[in-house]
Amino acid sequence: MLLRRRAIVSFGLRMCSGHATTGLLVDTPSSSSDMSEFRKAFSKAKRIAIITGAGVSAESGVPTFRGEHEKWRKWQSQDLASPEAFSRYPSRVWEFYHHRREVALSKKPNAAHVAIAECEARLKKQGRNVVVITQCIDDLHQQAGSKHVLKIHGSLTETRCLSCGDVDVNKRSPICAALKNKGSPDPDVAEADIPVDRLPRCSESDCNGLLRPNVVFFGETLDSHLLTKVEKELEICDLCLVVGTSSIVYPAAMFGPQVASRGVPVAEFNLRATPKSEYFTAQNTRVQTCTYTHPCLYWITLMMLICFLVESCGEKNPLWTESANMITRRENIFKDHGGRNPL
């Protein structure tokens, strides 16, 4: 089944579909022929688009909006990440985001981030291009060394003034005195109810407006200029990787299928099948797109990318050797738990 081509701009609102596929696939190993075809496609690709979601950063310990982190205290995380919630309960929403900021600021890039950054750096020397189109708001891709990153959902380390519109990088911890030691997700913790004049304020002269996290809340429109850049990258890429995303948040959920509709190879790397996996497993007239699922997906698939990329180095690549050892350890843990992923 092919998806008819659709313009990204028509899906400008960040929205979430409730139709998420759950449960680890039984037939997780992909065939050697699929991997061989992927390897060929990767070796020939000149412009690679890598679409990443929160699952990539989950390996670093950054909470997602799914599973055990679906709630913060007694509220749904998604409900707090909305313009309506911020307008009505700015203290509560700032507590929620302050916790997410503090967690993100304490985390480091994992092997997936490093592999993607390494991929970009090495391909650049060969005159090839890699762009990361990410839904992550933790900046771990940049910390790992990725240079060409389009952050479609914004950044936790940036603030935007509601009065003057100034956007500023802000990595202060805590972001303001009133939020110090606030934001615990424990449902028994009382709400801080911080007066609005003590919440983060704009430092621009003669402003002092209320700041908000410079992230895209659910229901808000994504930046049109950024979407134009994304559209261009999706138009010209000759290989697309979809990594660590549930594919239920729009418009990002449509990026991979849009590329696949052009007959461009798309490889999806996820722990579970997603609502868009069917678009990547359908045979079209030009290429077999495919989905790879595995309990150790980030260590295996993304390190495999590096192996493909630096074929002349092979296992002499220290990054590959280190990750191969981690893969072995995680596979053993997986087997010890009867095929259930404990990580």
N, C-alpha and C positions, 0 to 999 in steps of 0.2 A: 504494500500500500504506500502510495506516495502522497505527500502533503502538498497541496497547491501552494504556490509561492505567495507569501503575505509580507507586507511591509512592516518593519519593526515599529514604526511610528504609530501604527494603528493599535499597538498593544502598549501604549505609553504608560499606563497606570500599573503600579506595582500591586499585584493581586495574588491571592493564594487560592489554589484549588484544593478541595478537601479529598480529592481522589488520589490518595497515595497508596502505592503498592507496598505491602509489608511482607516480611518473612524472607529469609535467605533462600535463594534459588537452590534447588537440589543439584541441578546439572551445572555446577559452577565452573568447571574447567572448560576453556574454549579449545576448539580443535586446533591441531598443529597447522592445518591448512589455513585457518582463519588468521593465526598469528603470522604465518608466512606471508599472507597477502597484506597484512597490516605492515609488516616489516618492509615490504616492497613499496607500499604507498608512502611510508615515512621516509624512506631513503630517497624518493623522487621529489617529495614535496618541497616547494620553494617558499610558500607562505602558509604557516601553520597557525590556526586559531585554537587556543586552549580555553575552554569555558569551564570555570571552576565554581563550586559551591561550598557551603559551610562544612561539608564532609571532609574536605581537604584539611581544614584547620582543626577539625575534631581530634585528629591524631595528636595535635599539640596541646589538647586540653581546653580548647576554646568551645564553650557551650553553643549548641545550635538552638533552633526554635522547635526542635522535635524531641520525641522520647522523654527522658527524665527531665529535660529542661523546657518542656512544653509549658510548664507553669512557673511563675515567680511568685513566691508566697501563695496566695489563694487566687491570683489572677492569671489568665492565659497570657503568655508572653506576647503573642500576636496582637492581643487587644491593647496592651500597653504601648506597642510600637505603632501608634496611630496619631494623626493630628488631633483627633477629637479628644483622646486621652490626655495629650499634652496640654491642650487648651483648658480642660476641666481640672486636671490633677497634675500640674507641672512638678510638684514636689515628688509625687509618687513615681512619675515617669523618669525624673532625674535620678532618683534612687536606683531604679531599675537599670538605667544606662550607666550610672556610676559604677555599679557592680560589674557590668559587662566590660566597661573601660578598664577597671582595675585588673580584672582577670586577663584581658587581652594584653595589657601592658606588661604583665608578668610572664607571658609565654614567649617561646622561641620557635622559629621555623622548624618544621620537621623535614624528613627526607623527601617528601613530596614537593614541598616548596623549593628545596634545594635542587631537586632534579629538574624542575621546570625552569628555574633560573639558569642552571647549567646548560640546559638545552638551548635556551635563548642565546647565551654567550657563545657557545661553540658553533651554533648554526650561523650566527652573525659573521664569524670569521670565514665561513664558506659562502657568504653572500646570500644567505637565506634568512627569512624573517619569522619571528615568533611573537604573537601578541597574546597576552593573558586578558581575557574578559571575565572579570570575577564578580560574584555576588558577595564575597567576603568583605567585611568592614574592619578587619583587624590589622591590615597593613603587613601581614607576615610575608606576602609575596615580595614586597619591596625590601623587607628586612633580609630576605634570602638572596637578594641581588637581582630580581627581575626589574627590568628597566621600562619595558613597554607594557604597561598595565592600565586597563580601562576599568575603573571602579564604579560599576553602574549603580551600586546602592550606597555610595558615600564611604565615610570613614569615621570610626569611633574617636580618632585622635584629632578631629576637626570640629569646630563649633561654628554656628551661624547665628548672627544677631537678628532677632525678629524686628528690630527697629530700623537699623541702617543697612542690613543685609550683608555686613562684612563677614567673610569666611576666613577663619584663622586656624593654623595648626596649634593644637593645645594638648600637650602631654603632661601637664601638671598632675601630680598625685598627692592629695586629692585635688580635684578641679576647683573646689572652693572649700573654705573652712567648715561651712555648715554640713557638707557632705562627708566629712572625715569619719571613717568607720561606719558609714551608712550603706544601705543597699543589700544587706544580707538576704538571701532568698529563703531563709528559714521561715516557714509559715507562722511560727510563734512570735516572731519579732514584730514589735509594734511599729506602725507607720510613723515616720519622722515628722510629717506635716510641717516642713520648713517654709517659713514665710517667703513669698515670691521675691521680695527685695534682698533675700540672703542667698538665693540661688545664683548660679553663674551669670555674671553680668558682662556686658561689652566693655572693653578697655579703650575703645576709640574715644577721642576727646569730645566732650559735650554730648555723649550718647547714653551710656550706662543702661542700654536696653537689655532685655532678657535674652540669654543665649539658649540655644537648643543644640542637640547633637546634629552634626551635619551628615545625617543619614537619611535615606529615603524611607519614610514611614509607609506602612501598608495603606493603600488607597491614594497615595500621592503620585504625581506624574514624575517620571524620570527626566533628567536634564536632556533637553532636545538636542543640544550641541553634542553631548556625549553619545546619544543614541545615533546621531548621524555618523560619528566616527565608528561606532560598532557596526552599523549597516555597511559601511565601506569595507571594513575588515571581513565581514561575512560574505560580501560580494566577490572579493578577490582571493580568498583563501583556497588552497587546493588540498587541504587536509584539516579535519576538525576533530579535536578530542573533547569529550564531555566528561568531566571528572568530579566525583563527590557532590553531586547535586540531586535533589529529590525530583527535579523537573515538575514541580507543582506551583512554583512562583513565577508569575508572568511579569514582564515579557520574556525573561531569560529562558523560560521553558520552551519557547519557540525557536530559539537561536539554532540549536542543533538540527531540528527537523527542517528549518529553512535552508541550511547548508545541504542537507541530504537531498532535498528536492531538486537541487541543481545537478545531482549525480556525483557529488563530491564525497569521497570516503569520510565517514564519521565513525569514530570508535568511542563507545561509552564505557567508562570504568566506574563501577559502583558496587556497593555491597549487596544491593537488591535491584530487581527490575524496577523501572519507573513507568509512569504513564506514557512516556515518550519512547520507551525501549522498542516498541513495535516499529517505529519509523527507522530504527537503526538495524533491524534484523531482516528487513524486506529486501528482496533482490530487485534491483532496478536494471536499466539497460546498460549501465556503465560500470557499476562497482558493487561489490557486496559490502554493505555497511554492517556493523556488528556491535554486540554488547558483550562485555567481559565482566563477570561478577566473581568475587572471591573474598573470603574473610580477611585476607591480608592484601587487599587490592592496592593500597598506596605503595607499599614496599615492593610488591612484585611488578605491577604494571608500569609505574613511573620509573623505577630503576631500570626496567627493561628498555624504556625509551633511551636512557643514557647509554645502555649497551648497544642499541641500534646506532645511536649517534656517533659514538666513538669506537666503532667496530675495530679499528686498527689497534686500539688499546686493549679491548676485550676485558678480561677479568683483572688486568693490571690496574685498571682504574680504581683507586682507593675507595671512591664513593660507592662504586658497584660492589666491591668486596665487602665493605661494611654493611651495606644493605642486604646483600645475599646472606650474610650471617644472621641478620635480624629476621629475614624471611624464614630461615631454617628454624630459629627459636620459636617464632610465632606459629609456624606449621606444627611443631611438636606440641605446643600448648593447645592448639586447636584439636589435635588428635587425642590428647590426654583428656579433653572434655567431651569426648564422644561426638565430635563433629559440630559441637555448639561453640560459637565464637564468644569467649569470655571477655574480650577486650573492648 
